[in-house]
Amino acid sequence: MARKRRPNEKSSYRPAPKVPPELADRYQVVALVIAEQISVSEGARRLGMARANFQTLVNRTKESMVTTLMPRPTGPTPRPAEEAALSDEVETLRKDNERLTQQLETMDRLLGAAGDVIRGLRQPARPRTPKTSPRRSTPSSSDDDEEPPATVSSTPPTTCPTPTGSMSAMSTVMTMREPGATWRRRARALGVGASTLRRHARRGVPGPRPSRARPPSAESASAIRGLVRQLRGLAGAASLGKSVTGVSRRQAAKLKHDELTAIERERKATARRVEVPAPGVIRGFDALETRTAEGRRWVLAAGDASVPYRTSLEVVERYDARAVATALDADFTAHGPPLVLRLDRASCHRAPPVVSLLERWRVLPLHGPPRYPRYYGQLERQNREHRAWLAAHGAYSHRDLAADCSHLRTVLNGQWRRPTLEWRTAECVWEQRGELAIDRDELRDAVADGAARRLRAGLHHDLAWRLAVENVLTNKGVLRITPKPKVLCAH
């Protein structure tokens, strides 16, 4: 049974070609050759053609027949790629238009319901009754016709019942389940927070009303602030509100936020500020892990502690002592060795290859406290910039990562003008640095003596060495620590 052609579907039928009379004999010869009734040589001789040309003509005819007889996929003819892409884009825009129209209609209904709520919660203005005096009696009037004077109450009503219409409108807003009526949109229409609206919905309350809570008293606010300081900000606003009578959760949250801000400002005011006034004194070193097409790679970053100048960004396959020693050796050779190298407490930073390298270059190692990354603040901030730069690129290969790290170092050192450097680049300040007139052997001996004295006082080896390095650099004038920590003396 033949398949019915769908509307707008083109027919694939083609009628027999009309053969002109002057080509009828030639057409008949080609047909006889294809039907193998005569040979190719005989057909070429009859048409007066070369055998190769006639053979090519026959082969083209057979190729066209084979192509036509090849099975084709059933169904409608596929559309061109451009037409299909345009059609998909039109369908996507149509769906977006329907969604936005639906959201707009939902917001109109929300705003209408919110208007009903506001009109219902708003107390109507009391009509002002004019003060009137008793009318004088006239001869034509009697006592029964006189009306008593209007009296005005001076005390307003103590309660104001909520209108039923506002409750129903509020319930309508809270129970909406239409597409697009999210908690945030419903709360925005009512002028409250989304969490407040959800909390009232869970409790089954008709809806939030305008807050008329009185501000907490000075004693209650002081008690909340004291709890925040005692608990170091760990307790939530709900717990603080339950701990002190007369303080709501929202008020407790505001007091907690203000107190935490005050605590942070006090911490910053009393914290020590470490300043390295000259470049070349302290250099930081750290590793930054990243992913490439070949697997994990590490970027070994070295930068000055006084100027945000990256001295080297080396990409390595393995983060071990040998790679660290090689990177540091190349960095010291290219930019000169610093007085102090500040490293974290990774095991590869304290391995024999790194220790022997620092002794050969006469550089003092400085390791910070355990699990205290703020000790390496300058380089940590630079690594944050490195991560943002690499994340903007996407996937890397090992070669591309090494090339981009070199470009990163060149651009950030030479193109970024910073206000902390009087709108100069880090490269400009680094090139203008002077020579440090400090004897490295004398510096190392002074640090060793200071560490030995602190060891005899009972301090740990790492802490004694760290304090000795800071003390010697401060005495040399190449490190400033303000304000200085208080020294507690035993009496």
N, C-alpha and C positions, 0 to 999 in steps of 0.2 A: 504494500500500500504506500503510495507516494506521500511524502511529508508535505503538509500544508505550509506555504510560505507565510511568514509573519508579516504584519504591516510594515511598510518602509524597508523591507528587505529586498535587496537587489538580486535578480535572477542570474545564476551562473551559466545559463544555456547560451550557446553560440551557434547560429545557423551555419550551414555548409558554405564555404567560400565560393564566390562566383569566379569561374575560370574564364578569362577572355578567350575568344576564338583563336587568336594567333598563338596562345600558349597551350591549347588543348593537346596537341601532339606531344609537346615536351612534358606536360603534366602526366600524360599516359605512359611515357617512357619511364619516368621516375617511379610511378606506381608499379609498373611491371618489375623494375629492379628490386623495389622493396618487397614485393610479393615473391621474389626469387624465381620468376619465370624466365628472365633473361639475365645474363651476367652483367657485371659492371662494365667490362670492356665493350660489350655489345651496345649498352646504353650510351656510353661515351661516344662510340663511333656514330650512332644514329643522330645524336645531338651536335656532333662536331666539336666536342670539348675534349680537353686533356683528361686522361683517366684520373689523375690525382685531384683535379678540380671537381670532377663529377663525383668521385668518392667522397670528397668533403661535403658536397651538397647532400648526398644520401645520408651521411653520418649526422649532419645537422637535423635533417628531417626525423631520423630515428631518435635522436636525443630529445627533440621537442615532444615526441610521442611518449617517451619514457617519463619525462618530467610531468606530463599531464596525467599519466596513469599512476603516479606515486600517490599513496594514501595520504590524505590531509586530515587534520583534526576537525572533528565535527563541531557543530555549534556556530554561533555568529562569528563573523570575521573580526579579529581583534582590532581595537582602535589604535591609532598611532600613539606613540609615547607622549608627545606634547599634548595631544587632545585629552589623553587619559589624565595627565597631571593637572591640566586646567580644570577638568571635570571634578577631580578630587578636591582641588582648592576651593571651587565653588561650593561643593557640599560641606566642606569644613566651615566656610564662612557662613553658610546658611544655618548650620547647627549652632555656631557661636552667636549669631543674631537671635536665634530662638532662645538660647540660654540667657542672654542679656535682657531680652524683652521680658522673660519670665521673672528674672531678678528685679527688674524695674517695677513690674506689677506687684511683686511681693513687698518691695520697699514702700510702694504707695499704700498698700493695705496696712503695713506696719505703722507708717506715719499717721494714717487715719485713726488707727486704734490708739496710738500714743496720744494723739490730740484729744480723743475722748477721755483718756485717763487723766490728762492734765486739766481738762475742763471740769472733770468730776472731782479731782482733788482740790481744785482752787475754791476757796470759800467765797460765796457770793457776798458782795458788799451789802451791808445793812442799809436799808433806806433811812435817810435822815428825816426824822419827824420834826417839823418846825414847832418851836415853843409857842403855845397859844394860851391866852388868858380866858377865863370864863366870860362868855358873852353876856352883855347886859340884857336884862329882861325888858321886854317891850310890853306895852299894854295889850297887844294882840296875841302875845304868846303866853303859854301856861307853863307850869312846872313840868308837865309830862313831855312837852315838846323840847325842853332843853337837853343838850347832850353833855355828858361829862367831859372835862378837859382831857386832852391827850397827855399821857405821862410817858416820859422817856426813862428807861432803866439805865442807870450809870454803871452797872456791873455787867460785863459781857458774859455770854454763856460759857460755862466751864468745859463743856465737851462739844465736839463738832462731829457728828456721825458721818462716816464716809458714805457718799452716795452709792446706790446700788449699780448705777450705770458705769461708774468708774471701775468697780470690782469686776463687772462682766467684761469690760474692755480690757482690763489688765489680764484677766484669765485668758481672753482670746489671744493676746500677744504671747503669753507664756506657753500656751498649748498649740501654737502654730506648728504644723509639720509639713508645710509646703516646700517645694524645692527652692532653695535660696534663702529660706528663713533660718539662717544660722543663729546661734546664740549671740554672736557678736553683733549681727545686724539688729536683732531684736533688742539687745541691750542698748545699742546706740540710739534706736528710735525712742526708748524710754529715758535716755539720759543717765543710765547707771552702768556699772561694770558687768561684764559677762559672767564673772564668778559669782557676783551678788545675785544675778538672775537665776543661775543654776542652783545656788544654795536655797533660794526661796522655793524653787520648783521641787527640790527634793523634800523639803519640809512640808510641802502642801500649803504654804502660805499664799493667799491670793496674789501678793506681789509686793515689791518694795515700795515704801512710801518715802517721801522726802525726809532726810535726816534732820531731826530737831534735837539731837543729843547735845547736852551741855558739854563744854570743854572740861577735861579732867582738872581737878584741883591741883594746886602746887604740890601738896603732899603725895597725891597719887602719881603725878608725873615724876616726882623725885624717886618714888619707890620703883617705878618701871625702869628708870635710868639706872638705878642701883642694881636691879636684877640683870639688866643687860650687861653691865660691867662684871658682875660676879660670875655670870654664866658665859662671858666672853662672846656674846651674840649667838649662842647655839640654840637657845629657846625660840620657838616661833611666836608669832603675834597672838595666836589663839591661847597659847599657854600663858603668856604674859597677861592677857586680858582676864583670864580666870584667876590669876594669882593676886590681883589687886582689885578690890571692889570699886565699882563706879567707872571703870575704864573699858571701853568697847574694843573689839578686835581691831577695827580700823584705826582707832586712836593709839592703841598699843603698837601697831605697825609703824605709824608716823613717828612716835617717840623712839622706837628702836632704830629706825633709819637715821634720825637726827643724832642719836647717841653714838651709833657706829661711825658716822661721819666725824664727830668730835674726837672719838678714840683714834681714828686714823690720822687726823691732823695733829694730835698730841704725839703720836708715834713718829711722824715725820719731823716734828719740831725737836724731839729728843734724840733722833737717830744720828749716828756719826756719818759724816760726809767725807768720803775718800777722794782726793783730787791729786792727779798726777800732772804737775805744771809743765813738764817738758817732754817732748816725744823721745822715744828711744830708751826710756827707763824700764818700763814694764811692757811685756808683750804677752798677749793671751793666745792660747792654742786650744782648739776643740775640734770635734768631728761632727759632721752632719750626714746622717744616713738618708739615702734617696734610692728610688727604684728606677731601673733602666730595662731595656729589652733583653739584656744579657743577665739580669738578676740584680742583686743589691750592690750598690757602690757607696763609697764614703768620700765626702769632700772634707779634706783636712784644711781647716781655716786657721790662719794666723793673722792677728791684727794688733795694732798698737793700742795701749790703754789710755793714752792722753789724747790722741787724734784718731777719729774713726777711719784710719787708713789700713786697708787690707794689704798686708805684705805678701801673702801667697794664698792661693786656693788650689790645692793639689787633689786630684781625683785618683783613688786607689781602689783595687779590687778587694783587698783584705785590710782590716783595721787591726794591725798587730804592732809589736814593738819595732820590727824591722821597717815597716812602712812609716811609722812615726819618726824614727831616727833619720830616715832618708829625707822625709819632707822637711824636718827641722834643719838638717844640714844644708839643704838647698836654700832654705829661707835665710839662714844666717849668712851664707855666702853671698846672696844677692843683696841683702839689705843691712848687713852688719848685725852682730849679736847684741841683744839687749843686756841690761844689768840683771834683770829678773825675768824668768819665764813662768807665767801663771797657768797652771794646768789643773784639771779636776783629778779625782782620785781613781781614775781608771787604772787597771793593772798594767796595761801596756805603756802607760806614762811613767811608771816607776820601775820598769824592767831594766836589766843591766845595759842593753844597747843605748837606751835613752840617757841613763845616768852617766855612762862613760862619755857620751857625746857632749852633755852639758859640762862635765869636768874639763873636756878638751877645749871647749870654747870659753871656759871660765864664766858660765852663766849660773846664777842661783835659782834653783827650783822653788816654787811657791805653790803649795797645795792648800785649797780651802777646806773649811769644815765639811764633815760628811753630810750628804743630802742637803746642801745649801747652795743652790745655783745662783742666788743673788750675789754671792761673792765674786762671780765672774760676770758682773752686770754688763760691762761694755760689749764683750764678745757675744753674750746671749742676745742683746739687742741687735747686733749685726747679723747673727744667725737667723733672727726673725725676718730681717730683710732678705737674707739669702733664700729662705724657704718661700717667701712670697714671690721672689723672682723666678725660682725654678718651678713653682706650681703654676705660674701663668703660661709656661711653655707647654706642659703636658708630658707625654712620653719622650724619653731620651734613649739614644744609644750611648755606649761608652765614649765613643769619639766625639759625638755631639755634646755630651755633658762636659767633657774637658774643654772643648772650644768655647762653650757658652759660659763656663766659669771664668775663663780668661777674659772674655768680653765683659762679664759682670764686674770683675775687679777693675777693669779699665774705666768703665762708665761711672761706677759709684765713687771711685777715687778722684776722677778728673772732671766730672760733669755736675756733681751735686754740690751746690753752694749752700752752706749751712749757717743759720743765724748764730749758733754757738761759736763759730769760727770767724765772726765778723763778716759773714757773707763771702767767705773764701772756700775753696775746695780743700779736701783733705790732702790731696797731692801737693797743692801749693804750700800748705803749712809744713808738710813733711820735708819738702825740698829745702825749706828755709831753716831747718833745725841746725843747732850747733853741736860741736863736739862736747861730750861729757868728760870733764876733767876729774875723773874719779879712778883711783887705782883699784883694779878688780881684786888683786890679791889682798890688799888691805881691807877691802869691803868684805871679802869672804872670811878673813880672820876675825873681824869684828862681829860678824853674824855668828860664827862658831863660838866665840867667847860668850856672847849674850845667850845663846841657846844652852850652853853648858851651865851658866848660872841659874837659868830657869829650870833646868833638869834637876839640879841640886835642891831647888826649892820645892820639888815634888810635882811639877807639871809634866804632862804627857809630851813625848818627843815631838809629835807633829805640832802641837800647840806652842811648845817652846821655840821651835824653829820659825814658825809663822810670826810670833810676836817679836822675835829677834830681828827678822827681816824688816818688819814694819818699823821697829824702833830705829834701826840703823839708817834706813832710807829717810826717815823723818829728820834725824839729826844731820844728815847730809844735805837736807833742803830740797830733795827731789821727790818728796811725798808730803802731802798735807792732810791731816785728819782733824776735822772740826765737827762738833766740839769734842775735846779730848775726854775719854772715859774717866769717871771718878775712881780714885785709888782708895780702897778701903784699908785702913791701917788698924792692926790689932793693938789694943791698949792693954 
